[in-house]
Amino acid sequence: MNDSVFRWLNYFCAGLFTLAFIFLVIPALLQDFDIIGAFAAGFVNPFASGYSTDVIVCWAVLAIWVRFEAVRYSVRHGWVCLLLGIVPGVAVGFALYLVLRQHQLTVRGSDQM
C-alpha cells in the first residue's frame, strides 16, 4: 500500500465515523443536553459497558503512544488528535494521528537523505 492510499483510507474512516457521530449522537444530545447522562448511557448494560470501556482504554493507549512518540521521534501536534479522540471519538483521533505521524516521519526521512 502506498502512502497516498494509506492516508486516504484513514481520512475515509475518520470521516465515516464523524458522519455517524453527527447523525447518531448530536441529535440525541441536542434533545436533552445532558453530557453526563450521555456518558452514562454507554454503560446501560454489560455489552455497552464492554464497548465503552474498550473505547476509554483505547484512548488511553493512544495518549501513551502520542506522548512516547513526541519524546522519542519528535512527532508534533499529537495533542490535537487526543482532543479529537474525545469528540468525536477515538476512531477519528487514531486515524488522523496515523496520518500525522506518517507525514512527519516521511518528511523527516526524506530530509536525511
C-alpha positions, 0 to 999 in steps of 0.5 A: 500500500502506498502512502497516498492510499494509506492516508486516504483510507484513514481520512475515509474512516475518520470521516465515516465515523464523524458522519455517524457521530453527527447523525447518531449522537448530536441529535440525541444530545441536542434533545436533552443536553445532558453530557453526563447522562450521555456518558452514562448511557454507554454503560446501560448494560454489560455489552455497552459497558464492554464497548465503552470501556474498550473505547476509554482504554483505547484512548488511553493507549493512544495518549501513551503512544502520542506522548512516547512518540513526541519524546522519542521521534519528535512527532508534533501536534499529537495533542490535537488528535487526543482532543479529537479522540474525545469528540468525536471519538477515538476512531477519528483521533487514531486515524488522523494521528496515523496520518500525522505521524506518517507525514512527519516521519516521511518528511523527516526521512526524506530530509536525511537523505 
